[in-house]
Amino acid sequence: MIEQKGVPGMADRLPPWNPEGAGLPSAPGQKAFSIGDLAREFGVTLRALRFYESKGLLKPQREGNLRLYSPADRENLAQILKGKQLGFTLSEIRSLIASDTPDCQYAPRLKLSREQCVEQIKLLERQKKEIEDAIAELRRTYTDLYTRTPGD
């Protein structure tokens, strides 16, 4: 079972995860995670988590204004951030996040084909080249500005 992270004692105050209406499987004794717990654990802002929710990538249970994230939501967040790290858009990430099996609660993974890997590598290599070119141009400009004598 995934350990509760965040504020000491928070796990005792949060109810066990009840996915009624959330469409997520549950295991006895599972704990929910607060928005602050996930934000601290993954180093993201509360706004980012609410944004992912608005895009349908996370589906926390709501109790008034309180958002309670399941272990499956936590795993989805890890995969969203991995997809972003790999340079995928959120719409691409949405289609890449899938469970290995319909009954597997902790198994959402980015499902990448070989072709998708190759295409993403090509895209990132192009972007890397463009960034390197931009840095070189800025260094040349900086050097030109630095070596100019006053009045030029």
NUKOLFI-872276 format. One record per residue (C-alpha): x, y, z; residue in three letters. Coordinates in nm, 4 decimals. Layout:
# residues N
<<X Y Z> 'ALA'>
...
This chain:
# residues 152
<<0.0000 0.0000 0.0000> 'MET'>
<<0.1210 0.3528 -0.0768> 'ILE'>
<<0.2149 0.5468 0.2349> 'GLU'>
<<0.0398 0.8698 0.3198> 'GLN'>
<<0.2695 1.1696 0.2769> 'LYS'>
<<0.2207 1.5222 0.3948> 'GLY'>
<<0.1157 1.6775 0.7218> 'VAL'>
<<0.1776 1.4539 1.0261> 'PRO'>
<<-0.1510 1.3156 1.1506> 'GLY'>
<<-0.3312 1.4047 0.8272> 'MET'>
<<-0.3840 1.0372 0.7429> 'ALA'>
<<-0.5777 0.9966 1.0676> 'ASP'>
<<-0.8100 1.2836 0.9794> 'ARG'>
<<-0.8822 1.1717 0.6226> 'LEU'>
<<-1.1507 0.9110 0.5697> 'PRO'>
<<-1.0789 0.5886 0.3830> 'PRO'>
<<-1.1196 0.6376 0.0099> 'TRP'>
<<-1.4738 0.5720 -0.1020> 'ASN'>
<<-1.4965 0.5774 -0.4790> 'PRO'>
<<-1.8788 0.5811 -0.4868> 'GLU'>
<<-1.9570 0.7557 -0.8117> 'GLY'>
<<-1.5895 0.8026 -0.8966> 'ALA'>
<<-1.5656 0.4818 -1.0970> 'GLY'>
<<-1.2458 0.3724 -0.9240> 'LEU'>
<<-1.1839 0.0386 -0.7533> 'PRO'>
<<-1.1050 0.0462 -0.3851> 'SER'>
<<-0.9237 -0.1693 -0.1328> 'ALA'>
<<-1.0143 -0.1927 0.2359> 'PRO'>
<<-0.8372 0.0674 0.4485> 'GLY'>
<<-0.7125 0.2808 0.1607> 'GLN'>
<<-0.6517 0.6401 0.2539> 'LYS'>
<<-0.7258 0.9463 0.0494> 'ALA'>
<<-0.4773 1.2228 -0.0193> 'PHE'>
<<-0.5515 1.5922 0.0193> 'SER'>
<<-0.4633 1.8383 -0.2533> 'ILE'>
<<-0.1864 1.9734 -0.0297> 'GLY'>
<<-0.0438 1.6241 0.0224> 'ASP'>
<<-0.0093 1.5678 -0.3524> 'LEU'>
<<0.1206 1.9187 -0.4176> 'ALA'>
<<0.3979 1.8755 -0.1585> 'ARG'>
<<0.4859 1.5220 -0.2609> 'GLU'>
<<0.5151 1.5993 -0.6326> 'PHE'>
<<0.6369 1.9585 -0.6079> 'GLY'>
<<0.3440 2.1031 -0.8034> 'VAL'>
<<0.1098 2.3889 -0.7248> 'THR'>
<<-0.2472 2.3557 -0.6051> 'LEU'>
<<-0.3447 2.5440 -0.9195> 'ARG'>
<<-0.1779 2.2778 -1.1364> 'ALA'>
<<-0.3736 2.0016 -0.9622> 'LEU'>
<<-0.7004 2.1911 -1.0080> 'ARG'>
<<-0.6082 2.2467 -1.3748> 'PHE'>
<<-0.5472 1.8728 -1.4276> 'TYR'>
<<-0.8830 1.8096 -1.2635> 'GLU'>
<<-1.0537 2.0611 -1.4957> 'SER'>
<<-0.9035 1.8753 -1.7926> 'LYS'>
<<-1.0387 1.5432 -1.6632> 'GLY'>
<<-0.6952 1.3962 -1.5918> 'LEU'>
<<-0.7597 1.3694 -1.2182> 'LEU'>
<<-1.0945 1.2901 -1.0597> 'LYS'>
<<-1.0852 1.3575 -0.6858> 'PRO'>
<<-1.3818 1.2847 -0.4667> 'GLN'>
<<-1.5368 1.6109 -0.3451> 'ARG'>
<<-1.6660 1.6815 0.0032> 'GLU'>
<<-1.7736 2.0432 -0.0138> 'GLY'>
<<-1.4614 2.2379 -0.1055> 'ASN'>
<<-1.2338 1.9524 0.0033> 'LEU'>
<<-1.0753 1.7401 -0.2692> 'ARG'>
<<-0.9814 1.3864 -0.1738> 'LEU'>
<<-0.7511 1.2069 -0.4161> 'TYR'>
<<-0.7370 0.8286 -0.4361> 'SER'>
<<-0.4166 0.6265 -0.4710> 'PRO'>
<<-0.5165 0.5846 -0.8382> 'ALA'>
<<-0.5322 0.9659 -0.8769> 'ASP'>
<<-0.1876 0.9839 -0.7154> 'ARG'>
<<-0.0507 0.7345 -0.9663> 'GLU'>
<<-0.2183 0.9226 -1.2538> 'ASN'>
<<-0.0492 1.2423 -1.1357> 'LEU'>
<<0.2873 1.0657 -1.1424> 'ALA'>
<<0.2176 0.9577 -1.5009> 'GLN'>
<<0.0980 1.3058 -1.6035> 'ILE'>
<<0.4221 1.4547 -1.4762> 'LEU'>
<<0.6269 1.1816 -1.6456> 'LYS'>
<<0.4465 1.2535 -1.9728> 'GLY'>
<<0.5177 1.6254 -1.9359> 'LYS'>
<<0.8838 1.5478 -1.8628> 'GLN'>
<<0.8947 1.3487 -2.1865> 'LEU'>
<<0.7543 1.6469 -2.3758> 'GLY'>
<<0.4009 1.5264 -2.4445> 'PHE'>
<<0.1022 1.7623 -2.4476> 'THR'>
<<-0.1800 1.7126 -2.1992> 'LEU'>
<<-0.4101 1.5821 -2.4721> 'SER'>
<<-0.1413 1.3319 -2.5717> 'GLU'>
<<-0.0916 1.2351 -2.2074> 'ILE'>
<<-0.4667 1.1808 -2.1683> 'ARG'>
<<-0.4597 0.9243 -2.4469> 'SER'>
<<-0.1388 0.7639 -2.3174> 'LEU'>
<<-0.2628 0.7068 -1.9619> 'ILE'>
<<-0.4324 0.3711 -1.9518> 'ALA'>
<<-0.4543 0.0808 -1.7095> 'SER'>
<<-0.2713 -0.2339 -1.8031> 'ASP'>
<<-0.5836 -0.4242 -1.7054> 'THR'>
<<-0.9319 -0.2936 -1.6312> 'PRO'>
<<-0.9246 -0.4338 -1.2760> 'ASP'>
<<-0.5755 -0.3128 -1.1871> 'CYS'>
<<-0.5983 -0.0159 -0.9517> 'GLN'>
<<-0.2354 0.0926 -0.9255> 'TYR'>
<<-0.1251 0.0246 -1.2814> 'ALA'>
<<-0.1946 0.3328 -1.4911> 'PRO'>
<<0.1065 0.3751 -1.7184> 'ARG'>
<<0.1973 0.5737 -2.0232> 'LEU'>
<<0.1318 0.3311 -2.3035> 'LYS'>
<<0.3825 0.4279 -2.5708> 'LEU'>
<<0.4347 0.2506 -2.8986> 'SER'>
<<0.7763 0.2279 -3.0606> 'ARG'>
<<0.6597 0.4750 -3.3235> 'GLU'>
<<0.5502 0.7238 -3.0574> 'GLN'>
<<0.8880 0.6926 -2.8864> 'CYS'>
<<1.0738 0.7527 -3.2128> 'VAL'>
<<0.8552 1.0507 -3.3053> 'GLU'>
<<0.8931 1.2062 -2.9598> 'GLN'>
<<1.2704 1.1567 -2.9687> 'ILE'>
<<1.2835 1.3307 -3.3095> 'LYS'>
<<1.0699 1.6182 -3.1796> 'LEU'>
<<1.2819 1.6627 -2.8676> 'LEU'>
<<1.6040 1.6476 -3.0701> 'GLU'>
<<1.4683 1.9216 -3.3021> 'ARG'>
<<1.3730 2.1311 -3.0007> 'GLN'>
<<1.7147 2.0728 -2.8439> 'LYS'>
<<1.8856 2.1907 -3.1652> 'LYS'>
<<1.6642 2.4997 -3.1783> 'GLU'>
<<1.7449 2.5795 -2.8138> 'ILE'>
<<2.1184 2.5292 -2.8720> 'GLU'>
<<2.1015 2.7589 -3.1772> 'ASP'>
<<1.9140 3.0238 -2.9763> 'ALA'>
<<2.1694 3.0055 -2.6935> 'ILE'>
<<2.4565 3.0403 -2.9414> 'ALA'>
<<2.2889 3.3435 -3.1022> 'GLU'>
<<2.2322 3.5067 -2.7634> 'LEU'>
<<2.5949 3.4439 -2.6656> 'ARG'>
<<2.7130 3.6068 -2.9896> 'ARG'>
<<2.4843 3.9041 -2.9292> 'THR'>
<<2.6023 3.9345 -2.5683> 'TYR'>
<<2.9686 3.9190 -2.6773> 'THR'>
<<2.9066 4.1842 -2.9425> 'ASP'>
<<2.7394 4.4096 -2.6848> 'LEU'>
<<3.0111 4.3466 -2.4254> 'TYR'>
<<3.3026 4.4151 -2.6599> 'THR'>
<<3.1558 4.7326 -2.8091> 'ARG'>
<<3.3216 5.0501 -2.7062> 'THR'>
<<3.1045 5.3352 -2.5815> 'PRO'>
<<2.9848 5.5555 -2.8637> 'GLY'>
<<2.9722 5.2764 -3.1271> 'ASP'>
